[in-house]
Amino acid sequence: MNKTPDYLPEYELLRQTLLLEAKAIERTAQLLSKESIAQMVNLFNLLIHTGGNLVFSGVGKSGLIGQKLASTFSSLGLPSYFLHPTEALHGDLGRVSKSDALVIISKSGTTEEIQKLLPFLPIPHEMIIGMIGEIPSPLASKASILFNCSVEREACLNNQAPTTSTLVTLSIGDALTVLYEQVAGISKEAFASNHPGGILGKSLRLHVRDLMIASQDVPTIAADTSRPFKDAILLMTENPLGICAIVSHADTHLKLLGIIVDGDIRRVLSARSLHENSNHSGDALDTPISKIMNTTPITIKASELAYKALELMEKRERQISVLPVVDDEDHFLGIIRLHDLLREGFLLKQKATTNNKNAPILTMANPYC
């Protein structure tokens, strides 16, 4: 009769599983060979010099890990791909050259499909890396650079399904991608060039100048700050961008004198209502712009990365939704809005409410209000 595993309460089961896997990764770190790491550094430098590919091969779960690692290395600029050992024996060997390096991934170290493949590969022995779960083993002996992926037991209740072993193997692979990143000196800009469509790439590739609304499309009042406040309201109504820029002409450039935002309109109209109720004389709408505009607004350079604009808007006690854009000489170039950043996929960080810390909200208040 098969023995039924001892079952734990659900919370404790998950907790023990995570602790077991964390311990396995710690053990793997202790098993790392300095010699293997030094060999990998040399291999990475060689691939960078020759332009060779990093090829991954494995079967089953090991194959899936190989596909993930090939994708990660490619994202860092090292040409990589997954080679299925069976498909390779039926034509895919044509992709492989003697300047490539091969990473074998095998839990047992005896994967038959890989053993059949190795004699036909043009890759020299010194360019074969093994991520092997059983040492010694036939496949471990074929690797010039060896990483020990063995585990004391699987997290699986029956100690059968690859769980801890796949995590350990993936962790070693991820560590090697970080090693390559250091060896190759991968910059944020280089990483972004391989991710043009994702938010990672956008955050490192898009600049404020790419998203800003140019000054000619922004409501502006030139030079005369004695004009009444209602003139700014009319301009902002005709072109509702949430801001009116007050500028002066300096040669062929615009100098930003101040801004009026939607919050200023609400504040002035609210004060006007109070004055009327109190029988105060005068009309706030005729107040000179100079007495209402913010003469020290927060600005951002057009050359800054777009996510910096979001940080400026967000990292305040009361968030703002529009920023004037200036050049390195502080000439007014346009504006960038929170709306434009959100449309590109940038997201505000969530903050908890005071009543329920588990219920995140987005705060978008305007400090100019």
C-alpha positions as CSV (number, residue, x, y, z in Angstrom):
1,M,0.0,0.0,0.0
2,N,1.3,3.5,-0.9
3,K,2.0,5.7,2.1
4,T,-0.1,8.9,2.1
5,P,1.9,12.0,2.7
6,D,1.5,13.8,6.0
7,Y,-0.6,17.0,5.3
8,L,0.1,20.3,6.9
9,P,-2.3,23.3,7.3
10,E,-2.3,25.3,4.1
11,Y,-0.5,28.3,5.6
12,E,2.2,26.2,7.2
13,L,2.6,24.1,4.0
14,L,3.4,27.2,1.9
15,R,5.6,28.7,4.6
16,Q,7.6,25.5,4.9
17,T,7.9,25.2,1.1
18,L,9.3,28.7,0.8
19,L,11.8,28.1,3.6
20,L,12.9,24.8,2.1
21,E,13.5,26.4,-1.3
22,A,15.3,29.4,0.3
23,K,17.6,27.0,2.2
24,A,18.3,25.2,-1.1
25,I,19.4,28.4,-2.8
26,E,21.6,29.2,0.2
27,R,23.2,25.7,-0.1
28,T,23.7,26.3,-3.8
29,A,25.6,29.5,-3.1
30,Q,27.9,27.6,-0.8
31,L,28.6,25.1,-3.6
32,L,29.7,27.7,-6.1
33,S,33.2,27.2,-7.6
34,K,35.4,30.2,-8.0
35,E,37.1,28.4,-10.8
36,S,33.8,28.0,-12.7
37,I,33.0,31.6,-12.2
38,A,36.4,32.7,-13.5
39,Q,35.9,30.4,-16.5
40,M,32.5,32.0,-17.2
41,V,34.0,35.5,-17.1
42,N,36.6,34.4,-19.8
43,L,33.8,32.7,-21.8
44,F,31.6,35.9,-21.7
45,N,34.6,38.0,-22.9
46,L,35.2,35.6,-25.7
47,L,31.6,35.7,-26.8
48,I,31.6,39.4,-26.8
49,H,34.8,39.5,-28.9
50,T,33.7,36.8,-31.4
51,G,30.0,37.6,-31.5
52,G,29.1,34.0,-30.8
53,N,25.8,32.9,-29.5
54,L,25.0,31.4,-26.1
55,V,22.9,28.3,-26.8
56,F,20.7,26.5,-24.2
57,S,19.5,22.9,-24.4
58,G,17.4,20.8,-22.1
59,V,14.3,18.6,-22.0
60,G,11.1,19.1,-20.1
61,K,11.2,21.5,-17.2
62,S,15.0,22.0,-17.8
63,G,14.1,23.0,-21.4
64,L,11.7,25.6,-20.1
65,I,14.3,27.1,-17.9
66,G,16.7,27.2,-20.8
67,Q,14.1,29.1,-22.8
68,K,13.7,31.7,-20.0
69,L,17.5,32.1,-19.6
70,A,18.0,32.5,-23.3
71,S,15.4,35.2,-23.3
72,T,17.0,37.0,-20.4
73,F,20.5,36.9,-21.9
74,S,19.1,38.2,-25.2
75,S,17.5,41.1,-23.4
76,L,20.9,42.0,-22.1
77,G,22.4,42.1,-25.5
78,L,24.1,38.6,-25.7
79,P,22.6,36.7,-28.6
80,S,21.1,33.6,-27.2
81,Y,18.5,30.9,-28.2
82,F,17.1,27.6,-27.1
83,L,18.0,24.5,-29.0
84,H,15.7,21.5,-28.5
85,P,18.0,18.4,-28.6
86,T,15.5,16.3,-30.6
87,E,14.8,19.1,-33.2
88,A,18.5,19.7,-33.5
89,L,19.0,16.1,-34.7
90,H,16.4,16.8,-37.4
91,G,17.9,19.9,-39.0
92,D,18.3,22.6,-36.3
93,L,22.0,21.9,-36.0
94,G,22.4,24.3,-38.9
95,R,22.0,27.2,-36.4
96,V,25.0,26.2,-34.4
97,S,28.6,27.3,-35.1
98,K,31.9,26.6,-33.6
99,S,32.1,30.1,-32.1
100,D,29.0,29.5,-30.0
101,A,28.9,28.3,-26.4
102,L,26.4,25.6,-25.1
103,V,24.7,25.4,-21.8
104,I,23.4,21.9,-20.9
105,I,20.6,21.8,-18.3
106,S,19.8,18.4,-16.8
107,K,18.5,17.4,-13.4
108,S,19.6,13.8,-13.7
109,G,22.8,14.3,-15.7
110,T,21.7,11.4,-18.0
111,T,19.3,13.1,-20.4
112,E,19.3,10.7,-23.3
113,E,18.4,13.3,-26.0
114,I,21.3,15.6,-25.0
115,Q,23.8,12.7,-24.9
116,K,22.8,11.8,-28.5
117,L,23.2,15.4,-29.6
118,L,26.6,16.3,-28.2
119,P,28.7,14.3,-30.7
120,F,27.3,16.2,-33.6
121,L,27.8,19.7,-32.2
122,P,30.6,21.8,-33.7
123,I,31.1,23.5,-30.3
124,P,34.5,22.8,-28.7
125,H,34.6,21.2,-25.3
126,E,35.9,24.3,-23.6
127,M,32.7,26.1,-24.6
128,I,30.3,23.7,-23.0
129,I,28.7,24.7,-19.7
130,G,26.8,22.2,-17.5
131,M,24.0,23.1,-15.1
132,I,23.6,19.6,-13.7
133,G,21.7,18.2,-10.8
134,E,23.7,14.9,-10.4
135,I,27.5,15.1,-10.1
136,P,29.2,12.9,-11.2
137,S,27.1,11.9,-14.2
138,P,27.6,11.4,-17.9
139,L,26.6,14.9,-18.8
140,A,28.6,16.5,-16.0
141,S,31.7,14.8,-17.5
142,K,31.0,16.5,-20.9
143,A,31.0,20.0,-19.5
144,S,34.2,22.1,-19.3
145,I,32.5,24.6,-16.9
146,L,30.3,23.0,-14.3
147,F,27.6,24.3,-11.9
148,N,26.2,22.1,-9.2
149,C,22.4,22.2,-9.3
150,S,21.8,19.4,-6.9
151,V,19.2,19.6,-4.1
152,E,18.8,17.5,-1.0
153,R,15.1,17.1,-1.7
154,E,12.3,18.5,-3.8
155,A,9.6,20.6,-2.2
156,C,7.1,18.3,-3.7
157,L,5.3,16.3,-1.0
158,N,6.3,13.0,-2.7
159,N,9.9,14.3,-3.5
160,Q,9.2,13.7,-7.2
161,A,8.0,16.8,-9.1
162,P,10.8,19.2,-10.0
163,T,10.3,22.1,-7.7
164,T,13.3,22.9,-5.6
165,S,15.6,21.7,-8.3
166,T,14.1,24.0,-11.0
167,L,14.3,27.0,-8.7
168,V,18.0,26.3,-7.9
169,T,18.8,25.9,-11.6
170,L,16.9,29.0,-12.5
171,S,18.6,30.9,-9.7
172,I,22.1,29.9,-11.0
173,G,21.1,31.0,-14.5
174,D,19.9,34.3,-13.3
175,A,23.1,34.9,-11.3
176,L,25.0,34.2,-14.5
177,T,23.0,36.9,-16.3
178,V,23.9,39.4,-13.7
179,L,27.6,38.3,-14.0
180,Y,27.4,38.9,-17.8
181,E,25.8,42.3,-17.1
182,Q,28.8,43.3,-15.1
183,V,31.4,41.8,-17.5
184,A,29.8,43.5,-20.5
185,G,29.2,46.8,-18.7
186,I,25.5,46.9,-19.7
187,S,24.2,50.4,-19.1
188,K,20.6,51.4,-18.5
189,E,20.5,52.9,-21.9
190,A,21.8,49.7,-23.6
191,F,19.2,47.7,-21.7
192,A,16.4,50.0,-22.8
193,S,17.4,49.7,-26.4
194,N,16.4,46.1,-26.3
195,H,13.0,46.9,-24.6
196,P,11.6,49.7,-26.8
197,G,8.0,48.5,-26.4
198,G,7.8,47.8,-22.7
199,I,7.5,50.1,-19.7
200,L,11.1,49.2,-18.7
201,G,12.3,50.5,-22.0
202,K,10.1,53.6,-22.0
203,S,11.3,54.6,-18.6
204,L,14.9,54.6,-19.9
205,R,14.3,55.7,-23.4
206,L,11.5,58.3,-23.5
207,H,12.5,61.9,-22.7
208,V,10.3,64.8,-21.6
209,R,10.8,66.4,-25.1
210,D,9.2,63.2,-26.6
211,L,5.9,63.7,-24.7
212,M,5.6,67.4,-24.0
213,I,3.1,69.7,-25.6
214,A,5.1,72.5,-27.4
215,S,4.8,76.1,-26.2
216,Q,2.9,77.2,-29.4
217,D,0.1,74.8,-28.4
218,V,0.0,76.0,-24.8
219,P,-2.2,78.9,-23.6
220,T,0.2,81.8,-23.0
221,I,0.0,85.4,-22.1
222,A,3.0,87.4,-23.3
223,A,4.8,90.1,-21.4
224,D,1.9,92.0,-20.0
225,T,1.3,90.8,-16.4
226,S,-1.1,93.6,-15.7
227,R,-3.8,91.9,-17.8
228,P,-6.8,90.8,-15.8
229,F,-7.1,87.3,-14.5
230,K,-10.2,86.7,-16.6
231,D,-8.1,86.8,-19.8
232,A,-6.2,83.7,-18.5
233,I,-9.5,82.0,-17.8
234,L,-10.7,82.6,-21.3
235,L,-7.5,81.2,-22.8
236,M,-7.6,78.1,-20.5
237,T,-11.2,77.5,-21.5
238,E,-10.5,77.6,-25.2
239,N,-7.5,75.3,-24.8
240,P,-8.1,73.2,-21.7
241,L,-4.7,71.9,-20.8
242,G,-4.9,72.9,-17.1
243,I,-2.4,75.6,-17.3
244,C,-1.6,79.1,-18.7
245,A,2.0,80.2,-19.1
246,I,2.9,83.8,-18.6
247,V,6.0,84.6,-20.7
248,S,8.2,87.4,-21.9
249,H,10.1,87.5,-25.2
250,A,13.9,87.3,-24.9
251,D,15.4,87.5,-28.3
252,T,13.9,84.5,-30.2
253,H,13.1,82.6,-26.9
254,L,10.4,82.7,-24.3
255,K,11.2,83.3,-20.7
256,L,8.8,81.8,-18.2
257,L,7.6,84.4,-15.7
258,G,5.0,82.3,-14.0
259,I,2.0,80.0,-14.5
260,I,-1.7,79.9,-13.6
261,V,-3.3,76.5,-13.2
262,D,-6.9,75.2,-12.8
263,G,-6.5,75.3,-9.0
264,D,-5.8,79.0,-9.1
265,I,-9.2,79.5,-10.9
266,R,-11.0,77.5,-8.3
267,R,-9.3,79.4,-5.5
268,V,-10.0,82.8,-6.9
269,L,-13.6,82.1,-7.8
270,S,-14.2,80.7,-4.3
271,A,-12.7,83.8,-2.7
272,R,-14.8,86.0,-5.0
273,S,-18.0,84.2,-3.8
274,L,-17.0,84.8,-0.2
275,H,-16.4,88.5,-0.9
276,E,-19.8,88.9,-2.6
277,N,-21.5,87.2,0.4
278,S,-19.7,89.6,2.7
279,N,-20.5,92.6,0.6
280,H,-16.9,93.2,-0.3
281,S,-16.3,95.4,-3.3
282,G,-14.2,94.6,-6.3
283,D,-14.2,91.8,-8.7
284,A,-11.4,89.2,-8.4
285,L,-11.7,88.4,-12.1
286,D,-10.2,91.8,-12.8
287,T,-7.2,91.2,-10.5
288,P,-3.9,91.6,-12.4
289,I,-2.4,88.2,-13.4
290,S,0.8,89.2,-11.6
291,K,-1.0,89.0,-8.3
292,I,-2.3,85.5,-8.9
293,M,0.3,83.6,-11.0
294,N,2.9,81.3,-9.4
295,T,6.3,82.9,-10.1
296,T,8.3,80.0,-8.8
297,P,6.7,76.9,-10.4
298,I,8.3,73.5,-10.4
299,T,9.9,72.9,-13.9
300,I,11.6,70.1,-15.7
301,K,14.3,70.1,-18.4
302,A,13.2,68.8,-21.8
303,S,16.3,66.6,-21.8
304,E,15.3,64.7,-18.7
305,L,13.8,61.2,-18.9
306,A,10.1,61.2,-18.8
307,Y,9.8,59.1,-15.7
308,K,11.6,61.9,-13.8
309,A,8.6,64.1,-14.6
310,L,6.4,61.6,-13.0
311,E,8.6,61.5,-9.9
312,L,8.5,65.3,-9.6
313,M,4.7,65.2,-9.9
314,E,4.3,62.3,-7.5
315,K,6.9,62.8,-4.7
316,R,5.2,65.7,-3.0
317,E,2.7,66.0,-0.2
318,R,0.2,67.1,-2.7
319,Q,0.7,65.8,-6.2
320,I,0.6,68.0,-9.3
321,S,-0.6,67.1,-12.8
322,V,1.3,69.5,-15.1
323,L,4.9,70.7,-15.3
324,P,6.3,73.6,-17.4
325,V,9.2,72.3,-19.6
326,V,12.4,74.4,-20.1
327,D,15.7,74.0,-21.8
328,D,19.1,74.2,-20.2
329,E,18.9,78.0,-20.3
330,D,15.5,77.9,-18.7
331,H,13.7,79.0,-21.9
332,F,10.0,77.9,-21.9
333,L,9.5,75.1,-24.3
334,G,6.1,73.7,-23.4
335,I,4.4,71.5,-20.8
336,I,4.2,67.8,-19.8
337,R,1.0,66.5,-18.2
338,L,0.3,63.6,-15.9
339,H,-2.3,62.5,-18.5
340,D,0.4,62.1,-21.2
341,L,2.6,60.0,-18.9
342,L,-0.3,57.7,-17.9
343,R,-1.2,57.3,-21.5
344,E,2.3,56.0,-22.2
345,G,2.0,53.4,-19.4
346,F,3.8,55.2,-16.6
347,L,1.9,54.6,-13.3
348,L,1.6,56.5,-10.1
349,K,2.7,54.7,-7.0
350,Q,-0.2,53.7,-4.8
351,K,-0.8,55.1,-1.4
352,A,-2.9,53.7,1.4
353,T,-5.8,55.5,2.8
354,T,-5.8,56.5,6.4
355,N,-8.8,54.4,7.2
356,N,-7.8,51.2,5.4
357,K,-4.1,50.6,4.8
358,N,-4.9,47.7,2.6
359,A,-6.9,49.8,0.1
360,P,-4.5,51.6,-2.2
361,I,-5.6,54.8,-3.9
362,L,-4.1,57.2,-6.5
363,T,-3.7,60.8,-5.2
364,M,-3.5,63.4,-7.9
365,A,-4.1,66.7,-6.0
366,N,-2.6,70.0,-7.3
367,P,-0.2,71.8,-4.9
368,Y,-1.0,75.1,-6.6
369,C,-4.7,74.8,-5.5
